[in-house]
């Protein structure tokens, strides 16, 4: 292999696929565990394909531990899907632990870490014990991460020295099972040993003579496998396919070296060899086809059953004669090389594969009827959706370019409005068309980054199962809205907050079985996890039917930790929000589940950093609900430009209900300095924007100002007092967190058409600031933590 041959791009693709396969396997395993009484064999097929695909790529890159473990893993899955094993709850737990170990081995391979046998041997022993019906040596869930066992010779027939030298890769390993071992009865000829491979003659080597199968009643199949020249470039390894055939029964192989060029012309990217196998097995034709399912489009393949009348003492020559003849007729003679530097080798892609005998009509029908398989299960080819992998950096760059296009369009539009002649009208019409096309382009680009929250939700059922088992609680997790889409960046940062809140609900929210029975509740508790689009944002709720927040205990802990004073004046909502204070916990004992006071403050900080909000609502004795509101995308938004004094701000259009000019009679000034406005019989709080941000030259009289009424998550409808509305505009969101600490009331910034920066307002943050300002004016002795302004 040339020294400059780089496998990194192939490995990167493999590891990306591994993550998809592991996620799919975890999801199917969750379904499997939930339906033990009625196991769907298609679910087992899907899990098997995931593990099998990971194993195939691992073999191509020589990740030996990963290959060994995945082989044991898929062997048990194979027994289950064939109905030779009956799935139990303990087996399901073992399979889930095996998937964890598989994920860890993949990660270690990706990080080029040295793998110790203790990482996977304990779970491998359990898998083999279940597969063979032997006593289980350990509890898989407890030993998945720690064991001191050494790999046995059962699945490590070849020594490390032999593996490194390449011996034993084919003949011994094709039939590594008890029924598929290939034995050599007499010394091999020079051709059979590989000598003379690079001589002028390209004759096909004689088949390896193997011992005649003992059970001649089983069907005998002839398999002609001719890889396309580019097969190896997709991380496919023909030798792994040969080994898989060996697991199906007694297998003999004959290798065709006729396409092999001179040594100087050999390229490591090209598949030169082809094979003819004879397989005696009790498996079906579909089982044999399944071995080749991932390479069927990159090879020429003929599989046919040899009738008993054709079988005689010299079966091998007769069985392979049909495919041998066209191979011998197509002679690919390598030209005598002229002395050239190695870098000027001829391109190997010019080597054409030999033809394959035309399959029979019956075989074509069988192959066509076989559905395409993948990690997600079987589906007709007509329903398969094609897709490509795109690096996230490329998508981000495209999004940024579209953002700059939006800014440029806004600048040109503003400049065209300054033209008073007919040319200005023509330009205005052109810019309206440009604006429409830009918006359509932007929406299409943003759709590329949108992904369903299912990838995050799918990991929660297992978390609930494990924690409920550890805490001796019975809990059902009900999810809805899994296909709700949100920006990929938001998806990536949702995992930790959701995990923290689920753990909080299971540990603090849900009572023990005895406590629930005493309070007249069902023994099984319920946690609801839901997602939906609301007002241009995504709303994620986590609710439970547990004990609710013990406010007396929360207040006592807050006073004990110095978060609030003893003479506090907090309402229920403010008390509930104390759980987000740093280091706050009501747990009496520290455990591996909770009690250290870290988690909920981190949750709130992460949500705020995403431009979101989190609220908690609780009824003692009935349950608690956490509600998160997040932007669908972190790139653009539709906003209303408002003016306050000398400054311009952006209010998200999705939050605006209406705008009004209040009259004197509709306004009411409170004792604490706050202002209320009566809107159709309902009083709403007025946010004094100029006072909160110390804006100069702003309108200070509410009767002379314009009030924009917005909807908030925690404070209902509030009014933001501004000088005037300047119009609607789609703006590009520019994050402030890279250069500034989080600013209350401000979610981000944008660049206006004139090149100046405008701040995007966080309406919930503004309402919270106004509420806090009123309380400070009334109770100046309260500590800042009570206000929960996010600073």
C-alpha positions in Angstrom: 0.0 0.0 0.0 1.5 3.4 -0.9 2.7 5.4 2.0 0.5 8.4 1.1 -2.7 6.3 1.0 -5.1 7.9 3.5 -7.9 5.9 5.1 -9.1 8.8 7.3 -11.9 9.8 5.0 -13.2 6.3 4.9 -12.9 5.9 8.6 -14.8 9.2 9.2 -17.7 7.9 7.1 -17.7 4.6 8.9 -17.8 6.2 12.3 -20.6 8.5 11.2 -22.6 5.5 10.0 -21.8 3.7 13.3 -23.5 6.5 15.3 -26.6 6.2 13.2 -26.6 2.4 13.5 -26.0 2.5 17.3 -28.8 5.0 17.8 -31.1 2.8 15.7 -30.1 -0.3 17.6 -30.7 1.4 20.9 -34.2 2.5 19.8 -35.1 -1.0 18.6 -33.7 -2.6 21.8 -36.0 -0.3 23.7 -39.0 -1.5 21.7 -37.8 -5.1 22.2 -37.7 -4.7 26.0 -41.1 -3.1 26.1 -42.7 -6.0 24.0 -41.2 -9.1 25.5 -44.5 -10.9 25.4 -45.0 -10.3 21.7 -41.6 -9.9 20.1 -41.6 -8.8 16.4 -39.0 -10.7 14.5 -38.5 -7.7 12.2 -37.2 -5.8 15.2 -34.7 -8.5 15.8 -33.7 -8.4 12.1 -33.2 -4.6 12.3 -31.0 -4.9 15.4 -29.0 -7.7 13.7 -28.4 -5.6 10.6 -27.1 -2.7 12.7 -24.6 -4.9 14.6 -23.7 -6.8 11.4 -22.9 -3.5 9.5 -20.7 -2.2 12.4 -18.9 -5.5 12.3 -18.3 -5.4 8.6 -16.6 -2.0 8.6 -14.6 -2.9 11.7 -13.1 -5.9 9.9 -12.2 -3.7 7.0 -10.2 -1.4 9.3 -8.8 -4.2 11.4 -10.5 -3.3 14.6 -10.1 -6.8 16.0 -11.8 -6.3 19.4 -14.8 -4.6 17.8 -15.1 -7.5 15.3 -14.8 -10.2 18.0 -17.4 -8.6 20.2 -19.9 -7.7 17.5 -19.6 -11.3 16.2 -20.6 -12.7 19.6 -23.4 -10.1 19.8 -24.9 -10.9 16.4 -24.6 -14.6 17.0 -27.1 -14.3 19.9 -29.3 -12.1 17.8 -29.2 -14.7 15.1 -30.4 -17.4 17.5 -33.2 -15.1 18.7 -34.5 -14.2 15.2 -34.4 -17.9 14.2 -36.5 -18.8 17.2 -33.9 -21.0 18.7 -33.9 -18.8 21.9 -36.8 -17.3 23.7 -36.3 -13.7 24.7 -36.4 -13.0 28.5 -36.1 -9.7 30.4 -32.6 -10.7 31.5 -31.6 -11.3 27.9 -33.0 -8.0 26.8 -31.0 -6.3 29.6 -27.9 -8.1 28.4 -28.5 -7.0 24.8 -28.8 -3.4 25.9 -25.6 -3.7 27.9 -24.0 -5.2 24.8 -25.0 -2.2 22.7 -23.4 0.1 25.3 -20.2 -1.9 25.1 -20.4 -1.8 21.3 -20.8 2.0 21.4 -17.8 2.3 23.7 -15.6 0.1 21.5 -16.6 2.2 18.5 -15.7 5.4 20.3 -12.3 3.9 21.4 -11.6 2.9 17.8 -12.4 6.4 16.7 -10.1 7.9 19.3 -7.3 5.4 18.5 -7.4 4.2 22.1 -5.9 0.8 23.1 -8.7 -1.6 24.0 -8.4 -3.9 27.0 -10.3 -7.2 27.0 -11.8 -6.3 30.4 -13.9 -3.6 28.7 -16.0 -6.2 26.7 -15.2 -9.7 27.9 -17.7 -9.9 30.8 -20.7 -9.0 28.6 -19.3 -11.2 25.8 -19.3 -14.1 28.3 -22.9 -13.4 29.2 -23.9 -13.3 25.5 -22.2 -16.6 24.8 -23.8 -18.2 27.9 -27.3 -17.1 26.8 -26.6 -18.2 23.2 -25.4 -21.7 24.3 -27.9 -22.1 27.1 -25.3 -22.2 29.8 -25.3 -20.6 33.3 -24.8 -16.9 33.2 -21.3 -16.0 34.7 -22.3 -12.6 35.8 -25.0 -9.9 35.7 -24.3 -8.1 32.5 -25.7 -4.7 33.6 -23.3 -4.6 36.5 -20.2 -5.7 34.7 -20.5 -3.9 31.4 -17.8 -1.5 32.3 -15.5 -3.5 34.6 -14.1 -7.0 34.4 -10.7 -8.7 34.5 -11.5 -11.6 32.2 -9.2 -12.6 29.4 -10.6 -13.3 25.9 -11.2 -17.0 25.4 -9.9 -19.0 22.4 -13.5 -19.7 21.3 -13.6 -16.6 19.1 -9.9 -15.9 18.8 -8.6 -18.9 16.9 -5.8 -17.1 15.2 -2.9 -15.6 17.2 -2.1 -11.9 17.1 1.2 -12.7 15.3 -0.6 -14.6 12.6 -3.2 -11.8 12.2 -0.5 -9.2 11.8 1.2 -11.4 9.1 -2.0 -12.0 7.3 -2.0 -15.8 7.8 -5.3 -17.5 8.6 -7.4 -14.7 7.1 -9.2 -16.9 4.6 -9.0 -20.6 4.6 -9.1 -21.2 8.4 -11.5 -18.3 9.0 -14.1 -19.1 6.4 -15.3 -22.0 8.5 -14.4 -20.8 12.0 -17.4 -22.6 13.3 -17.5 -26.3 14.1 -19.5 -27.1 11.0 -17.6 -24.9 8.6 -14.0 -25.6 9.2 -11.9 -26.0 6.0 -9.3 -28.7 6.3 -6.4 -29.3 3.9 -5.9 -33.1 3.2 -2.7 -32.9 1.2 0.1 -30.5 0.4 -0.8 -27.6 -1.8 0.7 -27.0 -5.2 2.7 -24.0 -6.0 -0.3 -22.3 -7.5 -2.5 -23.2 -4.5 0.1 -21.7 -2.1 0.1 -18.5 -4.1 3.5 -19.0 -5.9 3.5 -17.8 -9.4 0.8 -15.3 -8.9 2.8 -12.7 -10.8 4.1 -14.9 -13.7 3.0 -14.2 -17.3 0.3 -16.8 -17.3 -3.0 -15.7 -15.7 -4.5 -19.1 -15.5 -7.1 -19.8 -12.8 -5.6 -21.6 -9.8 -6.8 -25.0 -9.0 -9.5 -25.3 -6.3 -8.4 -26.1 -2.8 -9.2 -29.7 -2.1 -11.2 -30.0 1.1 -12.7 -33.0 2.9 -16.0 -34.1 1.5 -19.0 -33.1 3.6 -20.2 -35.8 5.9 -23.9 -34.9 5.7 -24.7 -35.3 2.0 -28.4 -34.9 2.5 -28.1 -31.1 2.9 -28.5 -28.9 -0.2 -25.3 -27.9 -2.0 -25.0 -24.4 -3.5 -22.5 -23.0 -6.0 -21.8 -19.3 -5.4 -19.9 -17.3 -8.0 -18.7 -13.9 -6.5 -16.9 -11.4 -8.7 -16.4 -8.0 -7.0 -16.4 -4.9 -9.1 -13.0 -3.1 -9.2 -14.2 -0.3 -6.9 -15.6 -2.6 -4.1 -12.8 -2.0 -1.7 -13.2 1.7 -1.9 -16.5 1.5 0.0 -14.8 -0.3 3.0 -16.2 -3.7 1.9 -14.0 -6.7 2.6 -14.6 -9.9 0.5 -12.8 -12.1 3.1 -15.4 -11.1 5.7 -18.1 -12.3 3.3 -16.3 -15.6 3.0 -16.1 -16.0 6.7 -19.9 -15.3 6.9 -20.5 -18.1 4.4 -18.5 -20.4 6.6 -20.9 -19.8 9.5 -23.8 -21.1 7.4 -22.4 -24.6 6.8 -19.6 -26.6 5.3 -17.8 -24.4 2.7 -15.1 -24.9 0.1 -13.6 -22.1 -1.9 -11.8 -21.6 -5.2 -10.1 -18.3 -5.9 -9.7 -16.8 -9.4 -6.5 -14.8 -9.9 -6.9 -14.2 -13.6 -7.4 -10.4 -13.2 -4.4 -10.0 -11.0 -1.8 -7.7 -12.8 1.9 -7.5 -12.4 3.2 -6.4 -9.0 4.2 -3.0 -10.2 0.7 -2.3 -11.5 -1.2 -3.5 -8.3 -3.3 -0.8 -6.6 -4.6 -1.4 -3.1 -7.9 0.3 -4.1 -8.9 -2.3 -6.6 -10.5 -5.7 -6.1 -8.7 -8.1 -8.4 -9.7 -11.5 -7.0 -13.0 -13.4 -7.5 -14.3 -16.6 -5.9 -16.3 -19.7 -6.4 -17.7 -21.2 -3.3 -19.4 -24.5 -2.6 -21.6 -24.4 0.4 -23.5 -27.3 1.9 -26.0 -25.9 4.4 -29.5 -26.2 5.8 -30.0 -22.5 5.4 -32.3 -21.0 2.8 -31.3 -19.2 -0.4 -32.4 -15.9 1.3 -30.0 -16.5 4.1 -27.1 -16.9 1.6 -28.2 -13.7 -0.3 -28.2 -11.9 3.0 -24.5 -12.4 3.4 -24.0 -10.3 0.2 -26.8 -7.8 0.9 -24.4 -4.9 1.5 -22.3 -5.5 -1.7 -25.0 -6.7 -4.1 -24.8 -3.5 -6.1 -21.0 -3.7 -6.3 -20.4 -7.2 -7.6 -21.6 -9.8 -10.0 -23.2 -12.6 -8.1 -24.7 -16.0 -9.1 -26.1 -18.4 -6.5 -27.6 -21.7 -7.6 -28.4 -25.0 -6.0 -26.7 -28.0 -7.4 -29.1 -30.9 -7.9 -28.4 -34.3 -6.5 -28.0 -35.7 -9.9 -25.0 -33.4 -10.5 -23.3 -34.3 -7.3 -20.7 -37.0 -7.7 -17.3 -37.8 -6.2 -15.7 -35.0 -8.2 -18.4 -32.4 -7.4 -16.1 -29.5 -7.1 -14.9 -29.4 -10.8 -18.4 -30.0 -12.1 -20.0 -27.5 -9.8 -17.7 -24.8 -10.9 -17.4 -25.6 -14.6 -20.3 -23.4 -15.5 -18.7 -20.3 -14.0 -15.1 -21.3 -14.8 -15.5 -21.3 -18.5 -16.3 -17.6 -19.0 -13.7 -16.6 -16.5 -11.0 -18.5 -18.5 -12.2 -17.0 -21.8 -11.8 -13.4 -20.6 -8.1 -13.2 -20.3 -6.8 -9.9 -19.0 -3.1 -10.0 -20.0 -1.0 -7.4 -18.2 1.5 -5.6 -20.5 5.1 -5.9 -19.8 5.9 -2.9 -17.7 8.5 -0.4 -18.7 10.8 1.1 -16.0 8.9 4.0 -14.5 8.7 5.7 -11.2 6.0 4.2 -8.9 4.0 7.5 -8.9 3.3 7.0 -12.6 1.5 3.7 -12.2 -1.3 3.0 -14.7 -4.8 3.8 -13.3 -6.2 0.5 -11.9 -9.8 1.4 -12.8 -9.2 0.3 -16.3 -9.3 -3.4 -15.3 -12.6 -4.8 -16.3 -14.3 -7.6 -14.4 -15.0 -10.9 -16.2 -18.6 -11.6 -17.2 -20.9 -13.7 -15.1 -23.2 -16.3 -16.6 -26.7 -15.0 -17.0 -28.9 -15.9 -14.0 -32.0 -18.0 -14.6 -35.4 -16.4 -14.7 -36.2 -18.0 -11.3 -33.1 -16.5 -9.7 -33.8 -13.1 -11.1 -37.3 -13.3 -9.7 -36.1 -14.4 -6.2 -33.5 -11.6 -6.2 -36.0 -9.0 -7.2 -38.5 -10.1 -4.6 -36.0 -9.7 -1.8 -36.5 -6.3 -0.2 -33.7 -3.9 0.4 -32.6 -4.0 4.0 -31.2 -1.3 6.3 -30.8 -0.3 9.9 -34.4 0.8 10.0 -35.9 -2.5 8.8 -37.1 -3.7 5.4 -38.9 -1.5 3.0 -39.7 -1.7 -0.8 -37.2 0.0 -2.9 -39.8 2.3 -4.4 -40.3 3.9 -0.9 -36.6 4.4 -0.2 -35.7 8.0 0.2 -32.2 8.9 -1.1 -30.0 11.1 0.9 -26.4 12.3 1.1 -24.0 13.1 4.0 -23.0 16.7 4.2 -20.5 18.1 6.6 -22.1 20.4 9.1 -19.4 23.0 8.4 -20.6 23.2 4.8 -24.2 23.7 5.9 -23.2 26.4 8.4 -21.2 28.2 5.7 -24.2 28.1 3.4 -26.5 29.4 6.2 -24.0 32.3 6.9 -23.9 33.2 3.2 -27.7 33.3 3.0 -27.7 35.5 6.1 -25.3 38.0 4.5 -27.6 37.9 1.4 -30.5 38.9 3.6 -28.5 41.8 5.1 -27.4 43.0 1.7 -31.0 42.8 0.4 -32.2 44.9 3.4 -29.4 47.5 2.7 -30.3 47.8 -1.0 -34.0 48.1 -0.1 -33.4 51.0 2.3 -31.2 52.8 -0.2 -33.9 52.4 -2.9 -36.5 54.0 -0.7 -34.5 57.2 -0.7 -35.0 57.6 -4.5 -38.1 59.7 -5.2 -38.2 59.4 -9.0 -39.7 56.7 -11.3 -36.4 54.8 -11.2 -36.9 54.4 -7.5 -40.3 52.8 -8.0 -38.9 50.3 -10.6 -36.0 49.5 -8.2 -38.5 49.0 -5.4 -40.4 46.4 -7.4 -37.2 44.6 -8.2 -36.2 44.6 -4.6 -39.6 43.2 -3.6 -39.0 40.3 -6.0 -35.4 39.9 -4.6 -36.8 39.9 -1.1 -39.3 37.1 -2.0 -36.6 35.0 -3.6 -34.2 35.6 -0.8 -36.8 34.5 1.8 -37.6 31.3 -0.2 -33.9 30.5 -0.5 -33.3 31.2 3.2 -36.3 28.9 4.2 -35.0 26.1 2.0 -31.5 26.4 3.4 -32.8 26.4 7.0 -34.9 23.3 6.3 -31.6 21.4 5.7 -30.6 21.9 9.3 -34.0 20.9 10.8 -34.2 17.5 12.5 -36.9 15.8 14.6 -36.4 15.7 18.3 -36.9 11.9 18.1 -33.2 11.3 18.3 -33.1 12.9 21.8 -36.5 11.5 23.0 -35.5 8.0 22.0 -32.8 7.9 24.7 -35.1 8.8 27.5 -37.1 5.5 28.0 -33.9 3.6 28.8 -32.9 6.3 31.3 -36.3 6.1 33.1 -36.1 2.2 33.1 -32.6 2.2 34.7 -33.4 4.9 37.3 -36.8 3.4 38.3 -35.1 0.0 38.8 -32.3 1.5 40.8 -34.8 3.5 43.0 -37.4 0.7 43.2 -40.1 2.7 41.5 -42.6 1.8 38.8 -42.7 4.5 36.1 -44.2 4.7 32.6 -42.7 7.2 30.2 -45.2 8.5 27.6 -43.7 10.6 24.7 -45.5 12.6 22.0 -44.4 15.0 19.3 -41.2 13.1 18.5 -41.3 14.2 14.9 -41.4 17.9 15.8 -38.5 19.5 14.0 -35.9 22.0 15.3 -32.5 23.2 14.3 -29.7 20.7 14.6 -27.7 23.0 16.9 -30.6 23.0 19.3 -31.0 19.3 19.1 -27.3 18.7 20.0 -27.7 20.9 23.1 -31.0 19.4 24.3 -29.6 16.1 25.6 -28.1 17.3 28.8 -31.0 19.5 30.0 -33.6 16.8 29.2 -31.5 14.2 31.0 -31.2 16.3 34.1 -34.9 17.1 34.2 -35.9 13.4 33.7 -33.6 12.4 36.5 -35.1 15.1 38.7 -38.6 13.9 38.0 -37.7 10.3 38.7 -35.7 10.9 41.8 -37.5 13.9 43.4 -40.9 14.1 41.8 -42.1 10.5 41.8 -42.9 8.8 45.1 -42.0 5.3 46.1 -44.6 2.6 45.5 -45.6 2.5 49.2 -45.9 6.3 49.3 -48.1 6.3 46.2 -50.4 3.6 47.7 -50.7 5.5 51.0 -51.8 8.7 49.1 -54.4 6.8 47.0 -52.4 6.9 43.7 -51.7 4.2 41.2 -48.6 2.2 41.9 -47.2 3.0 38.5 -46.3 6.6 38.1 -46.4 8.4 34.7 -44.0 10.9 33.2 -45.0 12.7 30.0 -42.4 14.1 27.6 -43.9 16.1 24.7 -42.8 18.6 22.0 -44.8 20.9 19.8 -44.5 24.0 17.7 -46.1 27.0 19.3 -45.9 30.7 18.2 -42.8 30.1 16.0 -40.9 28.3 18.8 -40.7 24.7 20.0 -42.3 23.9 23.3 -41.0 20.9 25.3 -42.8 19.8 28.4 -41.9 17.3 31.1 -44.6 16.5 33.5 -45.2 13.9 36.2 -48.0 12.8 38.5 -45.7 12.8 41.6 -45.6 14.6 44.9 -45.0 18.1 43.5 -42.7 20.7 45.0 -42.7 20.9 48.8 -42.5 24.7 49.0 -42.0 24.7 52.8 -38.9 22.5 52.4 -37.6 24.6 49.5 -38.0 27.8 51.6 -36.3 26.2 54.6 -33.3 25.0 52.4 -33.1 28.4 50.7 -32.9 30.2 54.1 -30.4 27.7 55.3 -28.1 28.2 52.3 -28.5 32.0 52.5 -30.3 32.3 49.2 -33.2 34.3 50.8 -33.9 36.1 54.0 -36.2 34.7 56.7 -38.6 37.7 56.2 -39.0 37.0 52.5 -42.2 37.8 50.6 -42.1 35.3 47.8 -45.1 33.9 46.0 -45.5 30.3 45.0 -44.0 30.8 41.5 -40.9 32.5 42.9 -40.5 29.7 45.5 -40.7 27.1 42.8 -38.0 28.8 40.8 -35.6 28.6 43.7 -34.8 25.1 42.5 -32.8 26.7 39.7 -30.4 28.5 42.1 -26.8 27.3 41.9 -26.0 24.5 44.4 -29.6 24.2 45.6 -30.9 20.7 46.5 -33.5 19.4 48.9 -32.1 15.9 49.0 -31.0 14.8 52.5 -28.4 12.3 51.2 -26.0 12.5 48.3 -26.3 9.6 45.9 -25.2 8.7 42.4 -28.6 10.0 41.1 -28.8 13.4 42.8 -28.3 15.5 45.9 -25.2 17.5 45.0 -27.1 20.6 43.9 -25.8 20.6 40.4 -28.1 20.1 37.5 -31.1 22.4 37.5 -29.0 25.6 37.4 -27.0 24.1 34.6 -30.2 23.3 32.8 -31.5 26.8 33.1 -28.1 28.3 31.9 -28.0 26.0 28.9 -31.6 26.8 27.9 -30.9 30.6 28.3 -27.8 30.3 26.2 -29.9 28.8 23.4 -32.2 31.8 23.5 -34.9 29.9 25.4 -36.8 30.0 28.6 -37.7 27.4 31.2 -40.6 27.5 33.7 -41.8 25.2 36.4 -45.4 24.7 37.5 -46.2 22.5 40.5 -49.3 21.5 42.5 -48.4 19.8 45.8 -49.6 16.2 45.9 -50.5 16.2 42.1 -47.3 16.7 40.2 -44.9 19.1 38.5 -44.4 20.3 35.0 -41.3 21.8 33.5 -41.8 23.8 30.3 -39.1 24.8 27.9 -39.6 27.3 25.1 -36.8 27.3 22.5 -36.3 29.0 19.1 -36.7 26.8 16.1 -33.5 28.1 14.6 -30.6 30.1 15.8 -30.0 31.8 12.4 -32.9 34.1 11.4 -36.2 35.5 12.7 -39.1 37.7 11.6 -39.1 40.8 13.8 -40.7 44.2 14.4 -38.3 47.1 14.4 -39.2 49.6 17.2 -37.6 52.8 18.2 -37.0 53.9 21.8 -35.2 57.2 22.2 -32.0 57.1 20.1 -32.0 53.2 19.9 -33.7 50.7 17.7 -34.7 47.2 18.9 -36.1 44.1 17.4 -39.2 42.4 18.9 -39.8 38.8 17.6 -42.9 38.9 15.5 -44.2 35.6 16.8 -44.5 37.2 20.3 -46.5 40.3 19.3 -50.2 40.3 19.8 -51.1 43.9 19.0 -50.0 47.5 19.5 -52.1 50.3 21.2 -52.0 54.0 22.1 -53.3 54.0 25.7 -55.2 57.0 27.0 -54.8 58.5 30.5 -58.0 56.9 31.8 -56.8 53.4 30.9 -53.5 53.7 32.9 -53.0 53.0 36.6 -49.8 53.7 38.5 -49.0 51.3 41.4 -47.5 52.1 44.7 -44.2 50.3 43.8 -43.9 52.5 40.7 -45.2 50.0 38.2 -47.7 50.9 35.5 -50.8 48.9 34.4 -52.8 49.5 31.3 -56.5 48.4 30.9 -56.9 46.5 27.6 -60.5 45.4 26.9 -61.2 45.0 30.6 -57.9 43.2 31.5 -55.0 45.0 33.2 -51.5 44.2 31.8 -48.1 45.3 33.2 -46.2 47.9 31.2 -42.5 47.4 30.7 -40.6 50.6 30.8 -37.9 49.9 28.2 -36.2 53.3 28.6 -35.8 52.8 32.3 -34.5 49.2 32.2 -31.9 50.1 29.5 -31.3 53.7 30.6 -32.2 55.0 27.1 -31.8 58.7 26.4 -34.4 61.0 24.8 -37.2 58.4 25.0 -40.9 59.1 25.6 -41.4 58.6 29.3 -45.2 59.3 29.6 -47.2 56.1 28.9 -50.1 58.2 27.6 -47.9 59.6 24.8 -46.0 56.4 24.0 -46.9 53.3 21.9 -47.4 50.0 23.8 -46.6 46.8 22.0 -48.5 43.9 23.7 -46.5 40.7 23.7 -47.2 37.1 25.0 -44.8 35.7 27.6 -44.5 32.2 29.0 -44.5 33.1 32.7 -46.2 36.5 33.0 -49.0 36.3 30.5 -49.5 39.4 28.3 -47.3 42.4 29.0 -46.9 45.7 27.2 -43.5 47.1 26.0 -43.5 50.9 25.9 -41.7 52.3 22.8 -41.7 55.5 20.8 -42.8 54.2 17.4 -42.9 51.2 15.1 -40.6 51.2 12.1 -41.8 48.1 10.3 -41.4 44.4 9.9 -38.2 42.8 8.7 -36.5 39.4 8.6 -33.2 39.7 10.5 -30.2 37.5 10.8 -29.4 36.5 14.4 -25.9 37.2 15.6 -25.0 35.6 18.9 -23.5 37.8 21.7 -22.3 35.0 23.9 -18.9 34.8 22.2 -18.0 38.3 23.4 -20.4 39.1 26.2 -21.9 37.5 29.3 -25.7 36.8 29.1 -27.6 40.1 29.2 -31.1 40.1 30.8 -33.8 41.1 28.3 -31.5 40.7 25.3 -31.4 37.4 23.3 -29.1 38.3 20.4 -28.3 41.1 18.0 -28.6 41.8 14.2 -27.1 44.1 11.6 -29.6 46.5 10.1 -29.7 47.7 6.5 -27.6 50.8 7.3 -24.9 48.7 8.8 -25.7 49.5 12.4 -26.3 46.9 15.2 -29.8 46.5 16.7 -30.5 44.3 19.8 -33.1 41.6 19.7 -35.4 41.7 22.8 -36.2 38.7 24.9 -39.8 39.5 26.0 -39.9 37.1 28.9 -36.6 38.5 30.1 -38.0 42.0 29.9 -41.1 41.0 31.9 -38.9 39.3 34.5 -36.7 42.4 34.8 -39.7 44.7 35.2 -41.2 42.4 37.8 -37.8 42.3 39.6 -37.5 46.1 39.4 -40.9 46.5 41.1 -40.0 44.1 43.9 -36.6 45.9 44.4 -38.4 49.2 44.8 -40.8 47.7 47.3 -38.4 45.2 49.1 -34.9 46.5 48.8 -33.5 44.1 51.3 -34.1 41.0 49.2 -31.1 39.3 47.7 -30.6 39.3 43.9 -30.9 35.5 43.7 -34.6 35.7 44.4 -35.2 37.7 41.3 -33.9 35.0 39.0 -33.0 37.5 36.2 -30.5 35.1 34.7 -27.5 37.3 35.5 
